[in-house]
Every structure is written in C-alpha cells, then in structure tokens.
C-alpha cells in the first residue's frame, strides 16, 4: 500500500453511497414552493452584501456547518481524514510539507473559521467574499506567487425537473489545493476514488493537475444534466404528439426553456474561464498542463453546442404546441361549421312555414297562393321528411368529401 496508509475511521457520510428514499416525489406545488424558497434565499444573500465593505465575509442564511476533509498523497500512497476541527487539519497539513494535499471544506456556516483559513493560506478577502457569496459565475484569477483561484458551477437536474447548481471554489498552492462548497454532497467522488486507487495521475503530478481533475469532473457532470434535459424534452414532445397537450404542459415547456437558458449562462463562462487558462503564461500554467485544459475546453464547447441544440428544440416544442392547439381549434370549428351548414337550410324551411300569411280572406273567399300546405292533412310530415332528406343529403355529401376523417 503506502507508508502513510489512511487510518481506520468510519467513512464520512458525504462519501458513502446514498440510501434509497421511500419518500414520494414532491408535488408540483411543493416543487414550486422549494424553487421560490431557493430564489428568496439567493436574493437575500445578494441583498445582505449591498453597501457592505469590500471583503466582508457574510455567508448566506442557513449555510451548513463546515466539515473539514484532507487528502494527503504522493506517488507512493495517500492518507484521508475528516478532521474534527481546524487545528487538527492544519496540523496534518503542516506536518507533511513534502506531500501534496487536497483540503476540502464543505459548508460556510462558520465565519470565524473562514477568517482563519483566509489568513493561514493568505487568501485575498475579496476572493473569500466571492467564495462565501456562492453565486459567482465561473472565472479564474491569478494571485500571490502564480497561484490560481478558480470558480466552477456544479449542476444537477433535480427531481423537481429543474436545474440546480452549486459553486465550487478552488485555490491552488505550491503543495495543496483548497476547495470550498456549500453542500455536503457533490459530484467529486470520482476524483476521490482516483486518489484512493493504487495508481493515479493525480498522485504523480503537481497540485494544478488536481485542480484540472476537479474542473474536468464538473464539466463531465454537465453531460448527465444535459441527457436528463434531453429525455425530458423528448417526453414533452411525445405528450404533444399523442394529442394530450394542456396548459400545464405549456408551463412545463416554458420552465424547461428557462432552465436551458440558465444552463447556458453556466456553461458559457466555464468555456471563457478555460480559454483564459490556456492564454496564461507558462509560469502560471505550464505547457504540459495546457494539454489537459484543452480537453476541458473541448468539453465546454460540446456542452455549449448541446445547450444551443436543446434551446432550439424547446422553441420547436412551443411551435408544435401552438400548432397542435390551432389544429384542435380547427377541428372544433369544422364540427361547428358542419352543424351550422346542416341547420341553415332547415332553418330556412322552418322560417318559410313560420310566416303567418292567412289563407282565409277576411272579406270572404280563400287566398289560394297563401301556403296551401297548411290545410293539407299530410303537409306537416311531408315538410319534416323534406327537411330530413336535406339534412341527410348534406351529411352524405360531407362524408364523401372526407370532412369526417382526421
């Protein structure tokens, strides 16, 4: 194994496999309430920083208590710990300067702890403010001795059929990578497993490679999100084609359109961030590392292309929905038109025999031209039969013209 194999310790809940929940999926009302609550929390987090001094550390309300993890590794092995407090983490980090370390902080709920981390690792207050703000777009900054500060957005298509995104903030150093996120769960278990494996490029290369690996995993997880969006769009399209569109379906189409636009706003800065990394001087990003970041750039381009494709598909869905509604309205109007066409001649016949022209002349005698059928003993059934023939003949004509078929 290694000369510093991980100590025996209960697996961290965040790294364990999630248990299957028996809780039923949320209703549309519950999903809407959750979405509104998330938007309100984000809005409050943005408003609380309005007018504050630059560099003020103010995590959003309801932030989780921090959990501290450290991976210490080199070419020979690794050690993994969840630290009880920051003092233990700092001791493990400083005791082995010859190793490389991944310090993973999950949760922002302790401002004093964040202040200590900022001071010990010489982070700029404005960068730490961006970390705790948790709504920064993807970006990269150079600070200190050619160290990097990277921000990425991790995405997931939730059970509420919406895109959920979390911020991943990464700082690189000479022998460490420091990452921050506001949630205990993430998409980075693949990187952790690579470090735990017997052989990994992460163990062989400098800390910047770990920063690349984290960025690459975030980009790779865009594809399951896009696959879920694609399946959902296909389901909506099938619902329309089956001829069962409703107003609620239109609301779902408009919601997924908003989510795709939001997803594009997440992917586009990611592409620009990686392009800026590729333009940096070799002292900051060595040429051998740029090869890997070019691969990330290709992934970002592919994700952006898929996003554009999905946006066009959703626009086509809206057109398809409106076309289906128009066709359904045309079907209704066709039925009403045929009914009106049948009753127009019948109304004419009934109107003619509804005229009160008296056959008896008040001055004596008979007006022979005034509706002689009124006194015919079979006049009424003859007129009804005549009207039935007219209606039947028109229905037969409509049928032969194919107006009853779809």
Secondary structure, DSSP 8 states (H G I E B T S, - for coil): --TT--------GGGS------S----HHHHHHHHHHHHHHHHHHHHTTTT--TT-----TT----EEEEEEEETTEEEEEEESSHHHHHHHHHHTTTSEEEEEEE----HHHHHHHHHHTT--HHHHHHHHH----SEEEEETTTEEEEEEEEEEE-TTSSEEEEEEEEEE-SSEEEEEESSS--S-HHHHHHHHSSS-HHHHS-HHHHHHHHHHHHHHHHHHHHHHHHHHHHHHHHHHHTT---HHHHHHHHHHHHHHHHHHHHHHHHHHHHHHHHHS-TTTS-HHHHHHHHHHHHHHHHHHHHHHHHHHHHHHHHHHHHHHHHHHHHHHHHHHHHHHHHHHHHHHHHHHTT----SB-TTSSB-TTS-GGGG-TTHHHHHHHHHHHHHHHHHHHHHHTTTT--
